[in-house]
Amino acid sequence: VPSIFAPDPVTLLISFIAGVLWVGVVTIVVSLLLMPFEFVGAYVHEIVSKKLGKKPEWLKLVITSYLTTVFASAIILFLVPEAITGVFYFLYYGF
C-alpha cells in the first residue's frame, strides 16, 4: 500500500482493539447459548456410563455425542428454527 493511502498506526491499533473486544463479546454470547446443551451432554453421559457399565470409554463418548446431537438438533430445528439464522445474523452483522 502506498504510504499516502496507508492508515496511521493509531487507526490500526483502534481497529485491532475493537476486533479483540468483538471476538470476546461473540465468545461470551455463543458460550451462553451452548451452555444448556453442555449440561444436557454431561447428564446424558452420566446415564450412558451407568447403563453400559464396563464397556470402553470411547463407546460411551460416541453414544453420548450421538444422543446429545440428536437432542440439540431436535430442539433447534423444531422449537426454535429462527435461532439458526439469528445466530448467523448476530455473528455477521453484530448487535
N, C-alpha and C positions, 0 to 999 in steps of 0.2 A: 504494500500500500504506500503510495507516495506520502511524504511527510505532511503535505498540505491537507490531505484527507484523513489522516490518522487521528483517532481520538486521543485526547490528552490522558495522562496516567490517572488523574482523579476520576474521570468518567469511567475508565476501565475498572478501577477499584470499587466504585459505587455499583457498577453493574455486577461485578463478582459478588459483592456482599449481598445484594438483592437476590441473586441467584441462589446463594447458600441459604438465605432465610426462606426463600420459596421452597427449596427442597426440604427444609426442616418442617415447614407447615404441612406440606403434602405427606411427608412421612408420618407425622402425628395423626392426620386425618385418616389415612389408609390403615394405620395400626388400630385406631379406634373402631373402624368399620370391620376389621377382620378379627378383633379380639373375641367376640362371641363364638365365632367358628373355631378358634383355638381352644376355647373351653369345652366346646362340644367334642372336638377331637380328643382331648385329654380324657373326657368321660367315656367315650366310645372305646378308647384304648384300654382303659381300666376294665371295662366289661369284657372285651375281647380277650384280654390277658387271663381273666378268671375262667372264661369258657374254654380256652384252648389249653390251659394248664402248661404242660412241659413241651409244647411244640416250639420250633425255633422262633427266635425273636423277630427275624426278618419276615416270617409269615404273619405274625401278629401285626407288624407295622404295615404290611401290604394290605391286609384285610381292613385295618383301621383307616388307612388312607382312602381305600375304595369307598367304604361306608360313609366317611365324612365328606368325601367329594360328592357322592350321590345326594346326601342330605343338604349340603350347601347349594348344590345346583338346583335342587327342587325348591328350596326357599327363594333363591334369587330369581329363578325363571317363572315360578308360579305365584309367589306372593308379592314380590317387588320387581317386576320386569323393567320398570323405568330406572332402577338403580344402576343398571349396566351403562346406559347412555349417560346418566347423571355423573357417574364416576369418570367416564371418558371426558365429558364436558369440563368437569372440575379440573382434571389433570391438564387439559389442553388450554382452557381459557382462564382458569383461576376463579377467584371469587366473583 
